[in-house]
Amino acid sequence: MRKERCWVWFKGGLSEEGHWMSGWVASTTEQPGLLIEHPGYVSCRVPEWRVVLKEPKDLNLSPSPLLSKSFTTGWRTTSAPIATALRFAR
């Protein structure tokens, strides 16, 4: 299991926009997605496209779920159908 500091995308709510949040550590496991941990939050598993290893230039710009920097293999395109990927982006 490899752990690295990362930024995680949060969608926001009805009255706030989505944003990238720092202070997280991501790790890979045998299960799909990434396990993210933060001292102030409960650890959970998220899709890889919600995690980046370098600070985003614009902390309010949402990620593209169709093309993301993979934690394990570099650049990749998702194999999920477009409708499924877009459902996560909303």
ABEGO torsion letter per residue (X at the ends): XBBBBBBBBBAEBAABBBBBBBGBBBBBBABBEBBBBBAABBBBBBBAAABBABBBABAABBBBAABBBBAAAEBBBBABBAAAAAAAAX
